[in-house]
Amino acid sequence: MSVFCIRISGALVALSPLHIGSIRRVGVIKKTYPFIPGSILRGAVGVSLMRLVCKLDKPLVNHEECRYFDDCIYAQLFGEEHGRASKIFFRFSYPYHLGCGGVFQPSPTNLYRCQNPQCRKTYISFIPPEKCDVQGCGGSVKPYRGYVCDRCGMLNSDPVKIGRLTLTAIDRRNCSAAQIISDGEVAGTLHTIEVIEKGSRFHFEILIHPSMSEAVGLVRNVLEKMLPDEGIGGSKSRGLGKVSIEDLNIERLPISVLEKRADSIDESDFNIRLLSPMILDGKSLEPNTLLEGARRAYSWAFHTGKPSLPEIERLHMSVRTEMFSGWSLKSQRRRRLMPALSAGSVFHFGASERSRELRLALAALEYYAIGSNKPHGFGQVKIEHEGA
């Protein structure tokens, strides 16, 4: 049985409040994401794995200088930091819908809802009506921004409970609250952060290339035993960020999974919906960009050369953009801000001719993703039928 990847999945549970820091602020309040970016989980797992397998007393920042570099499991898995192809991919972790067991994913940007609280009819359309067409309603129709359950379709603008904590830095020398002196003026360090409340549950997925199957056991040990101690997010030294892993599941995904998925795709009329931000160097998702990403996904999944695919046409699109950043373990500093297409953005494409290779490539793209920073969870996509 030919395996194209190994998937580790389960539930990540907050044992204490979590601050998943974004670059957004409202006044003095530091905002938190209501989900866990793949880069956050990747960093926590990477640091823990490094400590587990490193043969030195203190891991090096520049791993290429280590005499054990060629045999290091960490360097082989997390290769993109060292000029190699990454063999492990972390997806964005979104909150569970506790009512049905599904997962709340970012709502598509072509989803609209009637603003009449007694109606609330929803529309999936690139060109929505100005007024609700329900008889006797006539309410205004506006874009819906929030999350939708991938199982039952429930809409929720707040998929997890968010609280606030007010903190201050401590001056240990004077045993008092720290103060900042600037231009002769003294200011305190009181600040407020948003936190995801304790008990929140998130679905996580990690994909590992089958050539690194010997590392699966190590990653499992890190998730179950070391990640709870490492924690995730900000202010871990203050008791935030404690997590546990539940319902851990390891699957070796055969090629037949892609073949079955390809049979459900209509390449003549399909949507690409982003499940996480997509980084394309400030560009949009053009037909040639999608085809190249699909070719790479096909080659990655089937361990063969890039296939010849038919031309496709972009028919419609509904997008939002944002700025995204992250933390570099190698340089120990925040990465530069990058423009990204927001999660939920939708692109409508169609192919003029039938192609099984294109269907297989699109199926593989749902696992491989598209654009930059794929190992960090960026560029996750879902193939949908127009109007779905």
C-alpha positions in Angstrom: 0.0 0.0 0.0 1.5 3.3 -1.2 1.4 6.0 1.5 1.6 9.7 0.6 1.7 11.1 4.1 1.3 10.3 7.8 -1.4 12.3 9.7 -1.3 13.0 13.4 -4.5 14.5 14.7 -6.4 15.1 18.0 -7.7 17.6 20.4 -5.6 20.3 22.0 -7.2 21.4 25.3 -6.4 24.6 27.2 -5.6 23.7 30.8 -5.0 27.4 31.6 -5.9 30.6 29.7 -4.1 31.0 26.3 -2.8 34.2 24.8 -2.2 33.6 21.1 -0.8 37.0 20.3 -1.7 38.8 17.1 -0.3 42.1 16.0 -3.6 43.8 16.7 -4.3 46.2 19.6 -7.3 48.1 20.7 -5.9 50.9 22.8 -3.7 49.2 25.5 -5.4 45.8 25.0 -3.4 43.2 23.2 -5.7 41.0 21.1 -5.6 37.2 20.8 -6.5 35.0 17.9 -9.5 32.7 18.6 -7.5 29.9 17.0 -3.9 28.5 17.0 -1.8 29.3 13.9 0.3 26.3 12.7 3.5 28.4 13.4 2.6 28.5 17.1 2.3 24.8 17.5 5.3 24.2 15.2 7.5 26.4 17.3 6.5 24.6 20.6 6.9 21.1 19.1 10.1 22.1 17.4 11.7 23.4 20.6 10.6 20.3 22.6 11.9 17.9 19.9 15.2 19.8 19.7 15.7 19.4 23.4 14.8 15.7 23.2 17.1 14.6 20.4 20.0 17.1 20.7 23.4 15.4 21.5 24.9 18.7 22.8 24.6 20.1 26.2 23.1 23.3 24.7 21.4 23.3 21.2 23.1 25.6 18.6 21.2 28.4 17.0 23.0 27.7 13.7 22.3 24.0 13.4 24.3 23.7 10.2 27.5 24.2 12.3 26.8 21.1 14.5 28.9 18.1 13.7 25.7 15.9 14.1 23.7 18.0 11.7 23.4 15.4 8.9 22.0 12.8 11.3 19.8 15.1 13.4 16.1 14.2 13.3 15.1 17.8 14.1 17.1 19.2 11.2 15.6 16.5 8.8 12.0 17.2 9.9 12.2 21.0 10.2 14.3 21.4 7.1 13.2 24.8 5.7 15.1 26.7 8.4 18.3 25.1 7.0 17.8 25.2 3.3 16.1 21.8 3.1 12.6 20.8 2.2 10.4 20.5 5.3 9.1 17.0 6.0 6.6 18.1 8.6 3.6 20.4 8.1 1.5 22.0 10.9 -2.1 23.1 10.1 -4.0 25.9 11.7 -6.0 24.6 14.8 -9.5 25.8 14.9 -12.0 25.3 17.8 -14.4 22.4 18.1 -18.1 22.9 17.9 -19.0 21.1 21.1 -22.6 20.7 20.0 -22.0 18.4 17.1 -18.3 17.6 17.2 -17.4 19.5 14.1 -14.8 22.2 13.7 -15.4 25.9 13.4 -13.6 27.1 10.2 -13.3 30.7 8.9 -16.5 31.6 7.0 -16.2 32.1 3.3 -16.0 35.7 2.1 -18.9 35.1 -0.3 -21.2 34.2 2.6 -23.8 36.9 3.3 -26.6 37.1 5.8 -29.8 39.1 6.2 -29.5 41.7 9.1 -33.1 41.3 10.2 -32.8 39.4 13.5 -36.1 37.6 12.8 -34.9 36.3 9.4 -31.2 35.8 9.2 -31.3 34.1 5.8 -27.9 33.3 4.4 -26.7 33.6 0.9 -23.7 32.0 -0.8 -23.0 34.2 -3.8 -20.3 36.4 -5.4 -23.1 38.9 -6.3 -25.6 38.9 -3.4 -28.9 40.8 -3.4 -29.1 44.2 -1.8 -32.2 43.3 0.1 -33.4 40.0 1.5 -35.7 38.2 -0.9 -37.8 36.5 1.8 -41.4 37.7 1.4 -42.2 40.4 4.0 -38.6 40.8 5.1 -36.6 43.1 2.9 -33.8 43.4 5.4 -30.3 44.5 4.2 -27.9 41.8 3.3 -24.3 42.1 4.6 -21.1 40.0 4.5 -20.9 37.6 7.4 -17.5 37.5 9.2 -17.1 34.7 11.6 -16.8 31.0 11.6 -18.9 28.1 10.3 -19.0 24.5 11.5 -17.7 22.1 8.9 -20.2 19.5 10.0 -23.5 21.1 10.8 -23.1 24.5 9.1 -23.8 26.5 12.3 -22.5 30.1 12.2 -20.7 31.6 15.2 -18.9 34.9 15.4 -17.3 33.9 18.7 -16.3 30.2 18.6 -14.4 30.4 21.9 -14.8 32.4 25.0 -12.4 35.3 25.2 -11.5 37.0 28.6 -9.1 39.7 29.7 -6.2 39.7 32.2 -4.6 42.9 33.5 -0.9 42.3 34.3 2.2 44.3 35.2 6.0 43.6 35.1 7.8 43.1 38.4 11.0 44.9 39.5 12.6 42.0 41.4 15.4 44.2 42.8 13.0 46.6 44.5 10.3 44.0 45.1 7.7 46.2 43.5 5.9 46.9 40.2 8.3 47.8 37.5 8.4 51.4 36.2 9.6 52.9 32.9 11.5 56.2 33.0 11.4 58.2 29.8 12.3 61.9 29.3 12.2 62.4 33.1 8.7 60.9 33.4 7.8 57.8 35.2 5.2 55.4 33.8 4.0 52.0 35.1 3.9 48.7 33.1 0.2 47.9 33.7 -1.2 46.3 30.6 -4.2 44.1 29.5 -4.2 41.1 27.3 -7.0 39.0 25.8 -7.0 35.3 26.6 -8.8 32.2 25.4 -10.5 30.8 28.4 -9.5 27.6 30.1 -11.2 24.4 28.8 -11.3 25.5 25.2 -10.7 22.7 22.7 -9.0 22.9 19.3 -8.6 20.3 16.5 -5.0 20.0 15.4 -3.4 18.1 12.5 0.2 17.5 11.7 1.3 15.9 8.4 4.6 14.0 8.1 6.3 12.8 4.9 6.4 8.9 4.9 10.2 9.0 4.4 10.4 10.3 8.1 8.2 7.5 9.5 10.8 6.7 12.2 10.2 10.2 13.7 6.5 9.7 14.2 7.1 8.1 17.7 9.3 11.0 18.8 6.7 13.5 17.7 4.0 11.6 19.5 6.1 11.6 22.7 6.6 15.3 22.3 2.9 16.0 22.0 1.8 13.8 24.8 4.6 14.4 27.4 6.7 17.5 26.5 4.2 19.9 25.0 2.2 20.2 28.3 5.4 21.4 30.0 6.5 23.6 27.1 3.1 25.3 26.7 2.1 27.5 23.8 1.5 31.2 23.2 2.5 34.2 25.3 3.1 34.9 29.0 3.9 31.2 29.8 6.1 32.3 32.7 3.0 33.7 34.3 1.0 30.5 34.2 -0.6 30.9 30.8 -0.4 28.5 27.9 -0.7 25.1 29.6 -2.2 22.6 27.3 -2.8 18.8 27.0 -3.4 16.5 24.0 -6.4 14.2 23.9 -7.8 11.6 21.4 -4.4 11.4 19.6 -4.8 9.5 16.3 -2.0 8.4 13.9 -3.0 7.5 10.3 -1.0 6.3 7.3 -2.9 7.8 4.4 -2.8 5.7 1.3 -3.0 7.0 -2.3 -6.6 5.6 -2.5 -7.7 8.4 -0.2 -6.6 10.9 -2.8 -8.2 8.9 -5.6 -11.5 8.7 -3.8 -11.4 12.5 -3.1 -10.6 13.2 -6.7 -13.7 11.3 -7.8 -15.9 13.8 -5.9 -14.3 16.9 -7.6 -15.7 18.6 -10.7 -12.8 20.2 -12.3 -15.0 22.1 -14.8 -16.6 24.2 -12.0 -15.0 24.5 -8.5 -14.2 26.9 -5.8 -10.9 27.2 -3.8 -11.7 28.3 -0.3 -8.8 29.3 2.0 -8.8 27.7 5.4 -5.8 29.7 6.5 -4.0 32.9 5.2 -2.2 32.4 2.0 1.1 34.1 1.3 1.8 34.8 -2.4 4.2 37.7 -2.2 1.4 40.3 -2.3 -0.3 38.7 -5.3 -3.7 37.1 -5.9 -4.4 33.5 -6.7 -4.1 33.5 -10.5 -4.8 30.5 -12.7 -1.1 29.8 -13.4 -0.3 30.1 -9.7 -3.0 27.6 -8.9 -1.8 25.2 -11.6 1.8 25.4 -10.5 0.7 24.7 -6.9 -1.4 21.8 -8.0 1.5 20.3 -10.0 3.8 20.5 -6.9 1.1 19.0 -4.7 0.7 16.1 -7.3 4.5 15.5 -7.3 4.7 15.6 -3.5 1.8 13.1 -3.1 2.6 10.7 -5.9 6.4 10.9 -5.6 6.7 11.5 -9.4 7.4 14.4 -11.8 5.0 17.3 -12.3 2.0 16.4 -14.5 0.8 18.2 -17.6 -2.5 19.9 -16.6 -5.1 21.6 -18.8 -5.6 25.4 -18.7 -8.1 26.8 -16.2 -10.0 30.1 -16.0 -10.7 32.2 -12.9 -14.4 33.2 -13.1 -15.0 35.0 -9.9 -13.3 35.8 -6.6 -14.2 37.2 -3.2 -11.1 38.1 -1.1 -9.9 39.9 2.0 -6.3 40.7 2.8 -4.3 41.1 6.0 -0.8 41.3 7.4 0.8 38.3 9.1 4.0 37.7 11.0 5.6 35.0 13.2 8.6 34.1 15.2 11.9 32.7 13.8 13.6 30.1 16.0 16.8 30.5 14.0 17.1 34.2 14.3 15.2 34.5 17.6 13.2 37.5 16.5 9.9 38.3 14.9 9.6 37.7 11.2 8.9 40.6 8.9 5.2 41.5 8.3 3.9 39.7 5.2 0.8 40.5 3.1 -1.6 37.6 2.9 -4.9 36.6 1.5 -7.2 36.1 4.5 -8.7 32.8 5.5 -12.2 32.4 4.0 -11.2 34.0 0.7 -12.9 32.2 -2.2 -11.8 31.8 -5.9 -14.1 30.3 -8.5 -12.3 28.4 -11.3 -13.2 26.2 -14.3 -11.4 24.0 -16.7 -12.4 23.6 -20.4 -11.5 19.9 -20.6 -11.8 16.9 -18.4 -8.6 15.8 -16.6 -8.2 13.1 -14.0 -4.7 14.4 -13.3 -6.1 17.8 -12.5 -8.7 16.2 -10.1 -5.9 14.2 -8.4 -3.7 17.3 -8.2 -6.5 19.4 -6.6 -7.1 16.5 -4.1 -3.4 16.5 -3.2 -3.5 20.3 -2.9 -5.9 20.0 0.1 -3.0 18.3 2.0 0.0 20.1 0.6 -1.4 23.7 0.5 -0.2 26.5 -1.7 2.1 29.5 -1.4 4.9 30.4 1.0 5.2 29.1 4.6 3.3 25.9 4.0 5.0 24.0 6.9 3.7 26.7 9.2 0.1 26.1 8.2 -0.3 28.8 5.6 -2.2 28.2 2.3 -4.5 25.5 3.5 -7.3 25.1 0.9 -10.6 23.3 0.5 -12.0 22.3 -2.9 -15.8 23.0 -3.0 -18.5 23.0 -5.6 -19.8 26.3 -6.7 -22.7 27.3 -4.4 -21.7 24.9 -1.7 
